[in-house]
């Protein structure tokens, strides 16, 4: 069964870049995309991805607010926060939710480390 990864980022360009790099690293991966938290929750009603990559700063709900909602229905989901917002408070909150923290900019090395969460 192929690995399914959900990318949640309000930047279409960022989602496209992540998707492209992930496909080069894991050609068998199925990639779902959402532009905000509400769209992500709608996808999660029908899908159980192996990995969910969240942006922090999005309209509507932040990546950590979305992580809290995901934890309610999928407590064992593998979550990664990929953000340029590197405040310690955010890193602590992510850790308390069991969300792995990664710094933007998006690149092959960062995405390879995120994909390591699958192993």
N, C-alpha and C positions, 0 to 999 in steps of 0.2 A: 504494500500500500504506500503511495507516495506521501512524502512529508508535506503538510499544509502549513503555510505561514501567512499570518494576517499582518499587513502593514497599515498602521493608522497614523496618518500625517495630513495636516491640512494643505501642505505643499505638494501639488501634483508632480512637480519636478523632482522633489525629494523621493516621493514614492516610486517614480519611474527609475531613478538612479538606484535606489535600494533593490528594486525588482530585477534590474539588469545585472547588478553585481551578484545577487543571490542566485540567479539563473546560471551565471557563469561558474559559481562555486558548487551549486547543487542543481544540476540540470533536471533532476527528477522532481524538484519541489513544485507544488501547486501554490500559487500566490493569490491571495485575496487582498483587496485594497479597500480602505475606507478613508474618507476625507475628514471625518469628525467622529466624536464619541457615539452619537446617536446612530450613525450609519454602521459603526463597528458593532454596537449592541444588536442591531437588526441582523447583521451577518452571523453573529454568534448564536442567534436563536436557531439557526439551521446548520451551523458548522461547529466543529470542535477542532480548531487548529492545534498543531503540535507546538507552535511558537507564535507569540503575539508581540510585535514590535511597536511601541508607542512613542509618539512625539509628546513633549510636555505641554507646550503652549499651543493650544488650539481653541477656536471659538466654541462657545457652549460649555464644554467640560474639559478640564485639563487631562493630561495623560494619567496622572495619579488618581484623579476622581474616577476616570474610566477603569483604572486598575482595581479600585475598591469595588466597583460594580461587578467586574469580571470575577473577582474573588468570591462574591456571594453565590454565583452559579457554577463557577468552574474553579474551585479552590486549588486544584493541582496544576492549573495552567502555567506554562512557562512564559514569563513576561519579561520583556526587556524595554527599558526606557532609553531612547536614543534622542538626546537633546543637547542644545547649545547652552541651556540653562544649568549651570553647574553649582548653584548655591548649595551650601552644606545642608541646609534644612531640607531641600528637595532630595538630596542623596540619602539623608537619614530616613525620610518618609518612605522613599522607595524601598530601602532596606527593611523597614518595618512591615511592608506589604509583601516582602519576598520578591521584589522586582529588581532584576539586575540592571545596573546603571552603566550607560555608555555615553561617551561624549561625541557630539558632532564635531567636525564635519564627517559626513558619510564617506566611507572609503572602503576598499577591499579588506584592509587589515581589521578595521572595526567590525565590519559585517562578518568576517571570518570568526572573530571572537564571539559575536552574538550567536552564530550558527553552532559554535561549540556547545552551547546550552542544550542542544539536541542530543548530544552524545552522552 
